[in-house]
Amino acid sequence: AQSVTQLDSQVPVFEEAPVELRCNYSSSVSVYLFWYVQYPNQGLQLLLKYLSGSTLVKGINGFEAEFNKSQTSFHLRKPSVHISDTAEYFCAVSDTRPGNTGKLIFGQGTTLQVKP
Amino acid sequence: DSGVTQTPKHLITATGQRVTLRCSPRSGDLSVYWYQQSLDQGLQFLIQYYNGEERAKGNILERFSAQQFPDLHSELNLSSLELGDSALYFCASSVGENGGGYTFGSGTRLTVV
């Protein structure tokens, strides 16, 4: 079974400052990793994903994440945030084994609050 | 617009009632996933269908059921509703049955009073 822990429930940051949202996972098998963003009253939008290959993954809106297998982490970073980045961010994992159904296990979410 | 269409957007109903939530996947996607988002439980996987067949089941209550029709749209049926069923219900779709990052709809907000 897999589990995901997002280490911060809320992250306040000033506009144009860098930000890191932390995600750790637990799994006995290899996993795929994802970050989703949820803006108020909207659905979830895929920011980026790690399936294989380079451990540094670039996504939309200037976000990137680094997969660290030894530390079982997949932290999300952005060098300079905007007010419009204010949203809920979810880290998720899924099983890579053959026959995997693509079911996602989500963390509890991190609220990014960008202040002017 | 993500391409995944969910209707209705909002639903208010009384305890004990039955409701049906509808999802139309993105064009070309064969898999449909249902998730429930609540304040206490977070995002929980309910069920997946692939090309009309049930593929995986998660934390779905016996009072809940789903199906995927030949045109690939899916319906989630919730019956004997309780106050605790109030939540956002999301549908997502993907091309294959293994996920790999799928597209979510904007959700149906169910309020049980």
Interface residues (C-beta under 8 A of the other chain):
Chain A: Y32 F34 Y36 Q42 G43 L44 Q45 L46 K49 L51 F90 S94 N100 T101 G102 K103 L104 I105 F106 G107 Q108 G109
Chain B: S2 V4 S31 Y33 Y35 G42 L43 F45 Q48 R55 A56 G58 F90 A92 S94 G96 E97 N98 G99 G100 G101 Y102 T103 F104 G105 S106 G107
